[in-house]
Amino acid sequence: MSNTEKGGLHRVRDALSCRQVLNLLTMLGFMLNYALRVNLTIAIVDMVQPNVSESINSTLAGNSTGNSTDTATATNSSNPDGVEVFEERFPWDTYQTNFVLGCFFWGYILTELPGGRLAELIGGRRVFGHSMLWASLLTLITPLAAHINYVVLIIVRVVLGFMLGASWPAIHPVAAVWIPPMERSKFMSNMMASSLGAAITMPVCGYLISVAGWASVFYLTGAVGLVWSICWFTFVYETPATHPRITAEERREIEDAIGTSTSKKRPSHVPWAQLLSSPAVWAIISCHGLAVFGFFTVVNQLPTFMSQILHFDIKQNGLFSSLPYLGKYVMAVASSYLADYLRKKGTLSTTATRKLFTTFALVTPGLLMIVQVFLGYDATWSVTIFSLALFAHGAVTAGYLGNGLDIAPNFGGTIFGLANTLSSFGGFLSTWMVGSLTYYDKSFHQWQIVFWILAATYISGAVVFAILGSGELQPWNNPPERKKISDVTQEEGVPLKNEK
């Protein structure tokens, strides 16, 4: 490589700070995180034999042949675009279909808490990176698993959930050592890039299914996930002190802003008694569990609702299912910048900021679900209501979502792990709930019951956090050490203040 080329490479690398690279890859990581999760929610509409699943996708009914059997039916027919696609569809009823969608959460709940604590001990970069790497590989083999056996597909989805379960709490320890406190709302909005990932994945999946069959969506998302994993392990490091490219100025800015709120030495134990008796912790856990129950219900069931009730075809389904997620990401970014601005200016305290944005983010979709009860049978109204509901829900990034970093940055992963464990039960419960309510009767009346339940859970979450929530640093954030942790585990760099 010539000197000119080397100089150009260095200029490109120096154009982005280490925090900007971290922000970019975190945003892309959460986009892919949900792409690996929701690809099945749109693909399953085309995976299941319409005549067996009681017209889960009635517009494609003419493309399937044969009656309900115990084996998959292979078809080689023209799709709506006139392109011949070989497809294999499966004879799953409504319960089986929702079982496949819900079993993801079996594995997901197992690694939420251990994943958060492991990230606090060995670093979030390793935990987040490996969870995405293995999830990408599992996504690539999902079509093979489906062709082999229904049970094999369930096993793959459970293990996929096991891997992705550790990713969400793992990012909190990353933020604790890399992001100054007054910038953490903006950083946590990267988690809502998962909604952007869903917004992109659904229309892309709908188009791919129409031209290449349902298996193509798993191959594409899995391959992109592998590329991201390589970039993550190449450009992201555990701490500013261990990053080979960071400038002294950027490192000093980060370390001075964080100060002593995040320990240099990762705490070797969790003060469980104080943590579990803290109202502020239970505010996060309860609010997150109730809010995510509503969100997961929409994530998993919106394509099915649009197929069964609104009668959208597969490409319309993917497009209109994506609109609510796009709005959610826009709100997540906007509200996070506003929240950090209000805190920096001293207009609102951290506690007031978290409660205000949480209330807006949950009460608004709760009220909109009530509107959906009365107007949701109309396609235009339904798409508009879902879009507005998830748009407002994006404000949780400025509310409770990053609140664990306010009250106990040393244990942000553990707190979020606890919260996400509860919410994972809600994810499985939501698929069971919808399956039970719509198994014998797929009318809009049954979906109205679903919307009433969502309204109650959203509003309850806001009430709990308004009463118990706090933004104050908790005294148990820095517990006395019981033992020394090895230098290898800590990955401590040379103290910046001793550098000449």
Secondary structure as the mmCIF struct_conf table of DSSP 4:
data_model
#
loop_
_struct_conf.conf_type_id
_struct_conf.id
_struct_conf.beg_label_comp_id
_struct_conf.beg_label_asym_id
_struct_conf.beg_label_seq_id
_struct_conf.end_label_comp_id
_struct_conf.end_label_asym_id
_struct_conf.end_label_seq_id
HELX_RH_AL_P HELX_RH_AL_P1 ASN A 3 ALA A 15
BEND BEND1 LEU A 16 LEU A 16
HELX_RH_AL_P HELX_RH_AL_P2 CYS A 18 MET A 47
STRN STRN1 VAL A 48 VAL A 48
TURN_TY1_P TURN_TY1_P1 PRO A 50 GLU A 54
BEND BEND2 SER A 55 SER A 55
TURN_TY1_P TURN_TY1_P2 ILE A 56 ASN A 57
HELX_RH_3T_P HELX_RH_3T_P1 SER A 58 ASN A 63
BEND BEND3 GLY A 66 GLY A 66
BEND BEND4 ASP A 70 THR A 71
STRN STRN2 THR A 73 SER A 78
TURN_TY1_P TURN_TY1_P3 PRO A 80 ASP A 81
BEND BEND5 GLY A 82 GLY A 82
STRN STRN3 GLU A 84 ARG A 89
STRN STRN4 PHE A 90 PHE A 90
HELX_RH_AL_P HELX_RH_AL_P3 THR A 94 GLY A 102
TURN_TY1_P TURN_TY1_P4 CYS A 103 CYS A 103
HELX_RH_AL_P HELX_RH_AL_P4 PHE A 104 ILE A 122
HELX_RH_AL_P HELX_RH_AL_P5 GLY A 124 LEU A 140
TURN_TY1_P TURN_TY1_P5 ILE A 141 ILE A 141
HELX_RH_AL_P HELX_RH_AL_P6 THR A 142 ILE A 148
HELX_RH_AL_P HELX_RH_AL_P7 TYR A 150 LEU A 164
TURN_TY1_P TURN_TY1_P6 GLY A 165 ALA A 166
HELX_RH_AL_P HELX_RH_AL_P8 SER A 167 TRP A 178
BEND BEND6 ILE A 179 ILE A 179
HELX_RH_3T_P HELX_RH_3T_P2 PRO A 181 GLU A 183
HELX_RH_AL_P HELX_RH_AL_P9 ARG A 184 MET A 188
HELX_RH_3T_P HELX_RH_3T_P3 SER A 189 MET A 192
HELX_RH_AL_P HELX_RH_AL_P10 ALA A 193 ALA A 212
TURN_TY1_P TURN_TY1_P7 TRP A 214 TRP A 214
HELX_RH_AL_P HELX_RH_AL_P11 ALA A 215 PHE A 235
BEND BEND7 GLU A 238 THR A 239
HELX_RH_3T_P HELX_RH_3T_P4 PRO A 240 THR A 242
BEND BEND8 PRO A 244 ARG A 245
HELX_RH_AL_P HELX_RH_AL_P12 ALA A 248 ILE A 258
TURN_TY1_P TURN_TY1_P8 GLY A 259 THR A 260
BEND BEND9 SER A 261 THR A 262
BEND BEND10 LYS A 264 LYS A 265
HELX_LH_PP_P HELX_LH_PP_P1 ARG A 266 PRO A 267
BEND BEND11 SER A 268 HIS A 269
HELX_RH_AL_P HELX_RH_AL_P13 TRP A 272 LEU A 276
TURN_TY1_P TURN_TY1_P9 SER A 277 SER A 277
HELX_RH_AL_P HELX_RH_AL_P14 PRO A 279 GLN A 308
TURN_TY1_P TURN_TY1_P10 ILE A 309 ILE A 309
BEND BEND12 LEU A 310 LEU A 310
HELX_RH_AL_P HELX_RH_AL_P15 ILE A 314 LYS A 345
TURN_TY1_P TURN_TY1_P11 GLY A 346 GLY A 346
BEND BEND13 THR A 347 LEU A 348
HELX_RH_AL_P HELX_RH_AL_P16 THR A 350 LEU A 375
TURN_TY1_P TURN_TY1_P12 GLY A 376 TYR A 377
BEND BEND14 ASP A 378 ASP A 378
HELX_RH_AL_P HELX_RH_AL_P17 ALA A 379 HIS A 393
HELX_RH_3T_P HELX_RH_3T_P5 GLY A 394 ALA A 398
TURN_TY1_P TURN_TY1_P13 GLY A 399 GLY A 402
HELX_RH_AL_P HELX_RH_AL_P18 ASN A 403 ILE A 407
HELX_RH_3T_P HELX_RH_3T_P6 PRO A 409 PHE A 411
HELX_RH_AL_P HELX_RH_AL_P19 GLY A 412 THR A 438
BEND BEND15 TYR A 439 TYR A 440
BEND BEND16 SER A 443 SER A 443
HELX_RH_AL_P HELX_RH_AL_P20 PHE A 444 LEU A 468
BEND BEND17 GLU A 472 GLU A 472
HELX_LH_PP_P HELX_LH_PP_P2 LEU A 473 GLN A 474
HELX_RH_3T_P HELX_RH_3T_P7 PRO A 475 ASN A 477
BEND BEND18 ASN A 478 ASN A 478
HELX_LH_PP_P HELX_LH_PP_P3 PRO A 479 GLU A 481
BEND BEND19 ARG A 482 LYS A 483
HELX_LH_PP_P HELX_LH_PP_P4 LYS A 484 SER A 486
HELX_RH_AL_P HELX_RH_AL_P21 ASP A 487 GLN A 490
TURN_TY1_P TURN_TY1_P14 GLU A 491 GLU A 491
HELX_RH_3T_P HELX_RH_3T_P8 LEU A 496 ASN A 498
#
